[in-house]
Amino acid sequence: MIRHIFKLIWFKRKSNALMVLEIFLAFLVLFAAASFVIYQLNILSNPLGFETKDRWMVSLDGIYNKDSADAAVILDQLKSDLENSPIVEKVGFTNSIAPFLNNSSRTSNDDMGFNISSYYSEVDRGFFDAAGLKLMRGRWFNEQDQLAKHRPIVVNELFLKNNFPKKDMLDSIIQLNGECKIVGVIQDYRYQGEFQNPENFTFFLSRHTDRTNNCILLEMKSGTPTGDQEKINEIIKGATKSNSHIIKVLESERVNSSRGRWIPIIALLCICGFLCINIALGLFGVLWYNINKRRSEIGLRRALGAHNSDITKQFVLETLILAFIAMGLGLIFAFQVPLLKVIDIDNSIFFKAMAVVILLITALVLICAYIPSRQASHIHPAKALHED
């Protein structure tokens, strides 16, 4: 039967060419869209690395204008006042490389014989609890680290994987802005949002009295309403004698930072849905037209003893073979993307996209081919031959 179907396809190659071209072009468009969506969702599946629920962040815009000594006194007093607030659980200080501020700072060197690079931030000892970081190995900064001979650092797992693969570097001394000692390893810290690619990241210990630590991360009492920002505002205003600060709710910032990335994903999904509907309508119309033109062939097969299921199977297999030919041509082009490294992302993304598109088009073809094929199988042979 398969040989017979291939002969029929070959004899009708001109009329089948349009269907093959339609599926081929649809495959390429769907492959590109699926690759982008899968890539973005793959990033989204990574852990954020810190907590946003019941977390507020304060940016002290005016602290840079203070003298270092004055800034130290103000920040010490501010930390004490915030810790004594009944609605605040934890207080941590960091510099402007803070969650959802879209700032970044990078350091690199080759003092160890190879290039080591990492994004980094300076934080105080309270930042770990205030941010809800995830410690994987080792420890966070402690009081003794302030006077340590080698500057202590906490790195993320990706830093070790990329720079020191298959090595246990805990408590090791490395060259990164001078001699540093790795005291702890945390989960990936994606401080710019859920759609940020995981990057090498390093925390350096600094004093909260440093005026460059102009961001304060607060863990609030569970369920603290945003209306209580006025209380925090009064505490900050009382300590700094200034209104140059901004209070942000991290959960809202997380949603806002992701919204811009969700828009193209949703738009692409809508385009793909519209394209699938067009494919389905096109296939349904072409198959319906072709089947009506072949009523005499169907009547003759029925007259020779073919069952309803044989007629249905023939037309479904014909359509599937045409679809597989079109998708095969599409795969030839699609495979060039990972093979030639056209885009520098994990090849598994493209292979997943190919599999998704093949399954989607196959499902569409089966649905669109089955309905007219099923109706064709009920054509009475005498009526079909009489019409011919």
Stockholm file with secondary structure:
# STOCKHOLM 1.0

chainA/1-388         MIRHIFKLIWFKRKSNALMVLEIFLAFLVLFAAASFVIYQLNILSNPLGFETKDRWMVSLDGIYNKDSADAAVILDQLKSDLENSPIVEKVGFTNSIAPFLNNSSRTSNDDMGFNISSYYSEVDRGFFDAAGLKLMRGRWFNEQDQLAKHRPIVVNELFLKNNFPKKDMLDSIIQLNGECKIVGVIQDYRYQGEFQNPENFTFFLSRHTDRTNNCILLEMKSGTPTGDQEKINEIIKGATKSNSHIIKVLESERVNSSRGRWIPIIALLCICGFLCINIALGLFGVLWYNINKRRSEIGLRRALGAHNSDITKQFVLETLILAFIAMGLGLIFAFQVPLLKVIDIDNSIFFKAMAVVILLITALVLICAYIPSRQASHIHPAKALHED
#=GR chainA/1-388 SS CHHHHHHHHHHTHHHHHHHHHHHHHHHHHHHHHHHHHHHHHHHHTSCCSSCCTTEEEEEETTGGGSCHHHHHHHHHHHHHHHHTSTTEEEEEEECSCCTTSCCCCEEEECTTSSCEEEEEEEECTTHHHHHTCCEEEECCCCGGGGGCSSEEEEEEHHHHHHHSTTCCCTTCEEESSSEEEEEEEECCCCTTCTTSCCCCEEEEECCTTSTTCCEEEEEECTTCCGGGHHHHHHHHHHHHSCCCEEEEEHHHHHHHHHHHHHHHHHHHHHHHHHHHHHHHHHHHHHHHHHHHHTHHHHHHHHHTTCCHHHHHHHHHHHHHHHHHHHHHHHHHHHTHHHHTTSSCSCHHHHHHHHHHHHHHHHHHHHHHHHHHHHHHTTCCHHHHHHHC
#=GC SS_cons         CHHHHHHHHHHTHHHHHHHHHHHHHHHHHHHHHHHHHHHHHHHHTSCCSSCCTTEEEEEETTGGGSCHHHHHHHHHHHHHHHHTSTTEEEEEEECSCCTTSCCCCEEEECTTSSCEEEEEEEECTTHHHHHTCCEEEECCCCGGGGGCSSEEEEEEHHHHHHHSTTCCCTTCEEESSSEEEEEEEECCCCTTCTTSCCCCEEEEECCTTSTTCCEEEEEECTTCCGGGHHHHHHHHHHHHSCCCEEEEEHHHHHHHHHHHHHHHHHHHHHHHHHHHHHHHHHHHHHHHHHHHHTHHHHHHHHHTTCCHHHHHHHHHHHHHHHHHHHHHHHHHHHTHHHHTTSSCSCHHHHHHHHHHHHHHHHHHHHHHHHHHHHHHTTCCHHHHHHHC
//
